[in-house]
């Protein structure tokens, strides 16, 4: 069991992989896809950080832009009550 711990990186956790980079066919980031966008908004209505979601810089900015568009179109609320 000690051998398993020694082979891990120092942090002990695996690095998260960007969902959009890993699956090319699922990479459509659209402001109308509310089910997907809700995974990137926390319980207070704020956009989650890339460290929390594991998305890369390119896709994180596209997700943030889609969330902002959905808020502007009144599909997502700015704050959760």
SEGUDREN-923322 format. One line per field, with one value per residue: residue number from 0; x, y, z of N, C-alpha, C, O, CB in turn. Coordinates in steps of 0.001 Angstrom, whole numbers. Glycine has a CB too. Layout:
! SEGUDREN-923322
nr: (NUM, ...) $
n.xx: (X, ...) $
n.yy: (Y, ...) $
n.zz: (Z, ...) $
ca.xx: (X, ...) $
ca.yy: (Y, ...) $
ca.zz: (Z, ...) $
c.xx: (X, ...) $
c.yy: (Y, ...) $
c.zz: (Z, ...) $
o.xx: (X, ...) $
o.yy: (Y, ...) $
o.zz: (Z, ...) $
cb.xx: (X, ...) $
cb.yy: (Y, ...) $
cb.zz: (Z, ...) $
***
This chain:
! SEGUDREN-923322
nr: (0, 1, 2, 3, 4, 5, 6, 7, 8, 9, 10, 11, 12, 13, 14, 15, 16, 17, 18, 19, 20, 21, 22, 23, 24, 25, 26, 27, 28, 29, 30, 31, 32, 33, 34, 35, 36, 37, 38, 39, 40, 41, 42, 43, 44, 45, 46, 47, 48, 49, 50, 51, 52, 53, 54, 55, 56, 57, 58, 59, 60, 61, 62, 63, 64, 65, 66, 67, 68, 69, 70, 71, 72, 73, 74, 75, 76, 77, 78, 79, 80) $
n.xx: (826, 2012, 3588, 1885, 1363, 3820, 4179, 2559, 2102, 3442, 1318, -764, -3130, -4763, -4254, -6778, -8559, -9343, -12641, -13651, -11481, -10797, -12944, -13805, -16158, -18045, -17620, -19119, -19792, -22378, -24611, -27231, -27358, -28219, -28082, -25475, -24082, -24787, -23175, -20885, -21368, -21537, -23302, -24052, -24301, -22054, -19364, -17484, -14029, -11290, -9551, -11207, -13016, -11468, -11090, -9389, -7556, -8486, -11046, -12262, -12600, -14399, -16600, -17210, -17956, -20233, -21878, -22241, -23629, -25953, -26981, -27517, -29543, -31492, -31653, -30132, -29833, -28375, -27706, -28173, -30970) $
n.yy: (-1183, 1219, 1596, 2549, 5150, 6352, 6553, 8560, 12015, 14847, 16413, 14637, 14410, 13743, 15490, 17518, 17003, 18802, 18810, 19484, 19436, 16768, 15360, 15748, 15776, 16582, 19200, 21491, 24582, 26298, 28982, 28328, 25836, 25046, 23110, 22129, 24494, 25073, 23433, 24864, 27010, 28238, 27702, 30215, 31609, 32457, 32300, 29394, 28777, 27926, 26155, 24721, 23449, 22253, 22937, 24034, 27071, 28238, 27047, 27701, 30473, 30575, 29234, 31005, 33244, 32209, 31816, 34449, 35438, 33884, 34865, 37487, 37071, 36301, 33631, 32387, 33190, 36146, 36130, 33650, 32993) $
n.zz: (0, 661, -1526, -3518, -2734, -2997, -5731, -6623, -7605, -5763, -4708, -4405, -5724, -8815, -11855, -13222, -16227, -19131, -20098, -22565, -24283, -24146, -25217, -28299, -29859, -28077, -27648, -28047, -27014, -25926, -25383, -25001, -23942, -21104, -19127, -19242, -18711, -16084, -14603, -14362, -12783, -9516, -6351, -5581, -7867, -9170, -11548, -11759, -10995, -13165, -11995, -10298, -11997, -13928, -16555, -19525, -20372, -22761, -23196, -20790, -20957, -23058, -21967, -19892, -21391, -22647, -20435, -19618, -21832, -21664, -19285, -20042, -21858, -20172, -19460, -17562, -14107, -12599, -9908, -7406, -5404) $
ca.xx: (0, 2906, 4124, 949, 1506, 5098, 4146, 1738, 2792, 3506, 43, -1618, -4320, -4524, -4590, -8040, -8424, -10397, -13676, -13853, -10326, -10766, -14008, -13974, -17545, -18861, -16993, -19964, -20135, -23471, -25302, -28565, -27212, -28226, -27699, -24021, -23579, -25011, -22043, -19797, -21827, -21695, -24630, -24352, -24464, -20782, -18678, -16424, -12689, -10785, -8955, -12271, -13689, -10485, -11071, -8204, -7762, -9288, -12438, -12799, -13060, -15600, -17689, -17568, -18679, -21555, -22661, -22599, -24678, -27182, -27505, -28048, -30799, -32353, -31762, -29515, -29878, -27091, -27477, -29133, -31558) $
ca.yy: (0, 2375, 1776, 3354, 6553, 6859, 6777, 9728, 13304, 15360, 16928, 13535, 14375, 13741, 16736, 17441, 17126, 19616, 17973, 19863, 18970, 15310, 14847, 16752, 15841, 17192, 20481, 22619, 25442, 27113, 29652, 27745, 24553, 25449, 21981, 22111, 25728, 25050, 22755, 25825, 28098, 27720, 27857, 31635, 32184, 32932, 31387, 28659, 28967, 26825, 25160, 23893, 22665, 21501, 23329, 24778, 28514, 28534, 26652, 28429, 31776, 30356, 28914, 32243, 34078, 31612, 32093, 35860, 35579, 33293, 35813, 38635, 36636, 35918, 32178, 32104, 34365, 36718, 35627, 32642, 33402) $
ca.zz: (0, 683, -2874, -4286, -2346, -3479, -7170, -6923, -7493, -4399, -4255, -4047, -6571, -10252, -12528, -13935, -17675, -19716, -20694, -23955, -25042, -24145, -26094, -29357, -30350, -27028, -27359, -28413, -25888, -26430, -24293, -24845, -23254, -19698, -18279, -19211, -18098, -14637, -13979, -14240, -11936, -8162, -5760, -5433, -9194, -9696, -12452, -11065, -11522, -13985, -11085, -9735, -13030, -14695, -17962, -19947, -20473, -23943, -22997, -19647, -21415, -23874, -21038, -19211, -22346, -22839, -19224, -19671, -22844, -21131, -18304, -20773, -22488, -19048, -19355, -16266, -13240, -12190, -8552, -6946, -4124) $
c.xx: (876, 3481, 3210, 1109, 2780, 5056, 3312, 2579, 2690, 2163, -930, -2859, -3914, -4933, -5879, -7805, -9609, -11380, -13840, -12686, -10327, -11791, -14341, -15430, -18468, -18403, -17838, -20349, -21158, -24212, -26696, -28535, -27092, -27787, -26175, -23484, -23763, -23914, -20899, -20199, -22035, -23075, -25016, -24494, -23179, -20145, -17546, -15091, -12248, -10126, -10003, -12874, -12727, -10449, -9800, -8565, -8678, -10767, -13068, -13309, -14298, -16807, -18155, -18358, -20082, -22454, -23124, -23698, -25997, -27801, -28148, -29388, -31822, -32621, -31151, -29619, -28469, -26728, -28555, -29664, -31698) $
c.yy: (1254, 2640, 2645, 4836, 7155, 7196, 7992, 11005, 13851, 15837, 15839, 13412, 14354, 15080, 16541, 17694, 17922, 18711, 18258, 19437, 17452, 14715, 15910, 16884, 16519, 18618, 21681, 23389, 26435, 27728, 29087, 26408, 24818, 24333, 21901, 23338, 25737, 24300, 23716, 27056, 27530, 28053, 29309, 32338, 32698, 31870, 30720, 28885, 27737, 25752, 24212, 22964, 21837, 21869, 24102, 26247, 28876, 28224, 27345, 29800, 31647, 30009, 30175, 33162, 33532, 31860, 33547, 36117, 35023, 34198, 37008, 38314, 36165, 34420, 31683, 33354, 34867, 36245, 34611, 33083, 32234) $
c.zz: (0, -704, -3725, -3981, -2907, -4961, -7561, -6910, -6071, -3876, -3854, -4909, -8027, -10831, -13300, -15410, -18200, -20454, -22183, -24830, -25175, -25115, -27120, -29798, -29342, -26737, -27767, -27154, -26405, -25249, -24063, -24123, -21747, -18767, -18155, -18480, -16587, -13896, -13699, -13441, -10537, -7601, -5527, -6784, -9815, -10587, -11685, -11752, -12304, -13123, -10537, -10776, -13858, -16165, -18278, -20144, -21625, -23707, -21796, -20081, -22280, -23011, -20327, -20132, -22584, -21630, -19226, -20700, -22342, -20066, -18991, -21429, -21453, -19003, -18040, -15410, -12919, -10792, -8223, -5602, -3193) $
o.xx: (504, 3825, 3691, 1001, 2815, 5824, 3352, 3635, 1911, 1890, -1830, -3568, -2867, -5860, -6061, -6956, -10743, -10989, -14135, -12880, -9907, -11534, -15074, -15889, -19550, -18754, -17317, -21132, -20844, -24417, -27290, -29584, -25993, -27181, -25653, -22529, -22967, -23732, -20029, -19464, -22637, -23915, -26189, -24777, -23211, -20370, -16743, -15037, -12779, -10139, -9726, -13206, -13122, -9821, -9212, -9737, -9552, -11633, -14280, -14358, -15166, -17920, -19357, -19324, -21029, -23654, -24268, -24597, -27049, -29025, -29202, -30257, -32896, -33685, -31598, -29506, -27500, -25557, -29689, -28892, -32175) $
o.yy: (2256, 3777, 3402, 5676, 8336, 8045, 8417, 11060, 13339, 15675, 16080, 12409, 14874, 15723, 15519, 18500, 17730, 17940, 17353, 19110, 16914, 13694, 16857, 17990, 16981, 19185, 22795, 22910, 27304, 27069, 29346, 25897, 24812, 24592, 21633, 23229, 26352, 24499, 23416, 28043, 26468, 28620, 29606, 33535, 33314, 30675, 31394, 29154, 26643, 24574, 23030, 21819, 20822, 21161, 24741, 26619, 29731, 29051, 27560, 30240, 32519, 30449, 30395, 33791, 34308, 32088, 33839, 36924, 35622, 34282, 37483, 39178, 35685, 33986, 30683, 34466, 34109, 35983, 34698, 33506, 32394) $
o.zz: (-610, -1027, -4568, -4875, -3253, -5413, -8716, -6279, -5268, -2686, -3050, -4833, -8415, -10339, -13961, -15789, -17760, -21331, -22964, -26001, -26200, -25754, -26835, -30083, -29703, -25702, -27827, -26334, -27219, -24230, -23016, -23730, -21193, -17727, -17072, -17710, -15878, -12695, -12882, -13416, -10380, -8299, -5299, -6832, -10881, -10393, -11039, -12952, -12114, -13479, -10332, -10471, -14433, -16953, -17405, -20089, -21480, -23991, -21777, -19610, -22245, -23299, -20173, -19702, -22710, -21783, -18877, -20462, -22568, -19964, -18567, -21541, -21815, -18561, -17478, -15926, -12963, -10517, -8695, -4742, -2070) $
cb.xx: (-942, 4041, 4331, -475, 1492, 6189, 3610, 586, 2206, 4491, -562, -2012, -5235, -5290, -3447, -9056, -8340, -9805, -15001, -14061, -9034, -11019, -15281, -13105, -18067, -18804, -15674, -21228, -18866, -24432, -25389, -29216, -25960, -29602, -28262, -23455, -24277, -26354, -21559, -19322, -23143, -20607, -24696, -23268, -25441, -19830, -18142, -16745, -11701, -9789, -8236, -13355, -14470, -10756, -12309, -7611, -6437, -8771, -12532, -11732, -11960, -15354, -17240, -16314, -17911, -21426, -21829, -21370, -24273, -26898, -26392, -27051, -30525, -33669, -31072, -28023, -30631, -27137, -27470, -28483, -32908) $
cb.yy: (-6, 2158, 424, 2914, 6691, 5850, 5555, 9841, 14318, 16482, 17768, 13663, 15576, 12592, 17195, 18443, 15724, 20686, 18186, 21358, 19436, 14786, 14448, 16396, 14432, 16348, 20552, 22141, 26168, 26273, 31129, 27572, 23761, 25918, 20658, 22047, 26931, 24421, 21620, 26240, 28751, 28283, 27111, 32310, 33285, 33311, 32133, 27157, 29265, 27348, 25854, 24768, 23570, 20049, 24174, 24182, 29221, 27742, 25152, 28577, 32488, 29242, 27852, 32955, 34166, 30106, 31792, 36703, 34874, 31897, 36283, 39092, 35510, 36663, 31499, 31652, 34040, 38259, 36788, 31223, 34050) $
cb.zz: (1207, 1696, -3546, -4003, -830, -3215, -7862, -5917, -8494, -4328, -5314, -2641, -6288, -10939, -13467, -13367, -18362, -20672, -19976, -24063, -24378, -22738, -25280, -30559, -30662, -25748, -28044, -29176, -25284, -27314, -24570, -26197, -23789, -19304, -18851, -20635, -18701, -14328, -14862, -15607, -12496, -7249, -4461, -4613, -9132, -8549, -13717, -11011, -10389, -15024, -9929, -9137, -13934, -14564, -18309, -21251, -20634, -25143, -22827, -18552, -22184, -24892, -20007, -18703, -23672, -23098, -17946, -19996, -24137, -20544, -17366, -21829, -23491, -19126, -20554, -16424, -11943, -12238, -7509, -6853, -4334) $
***
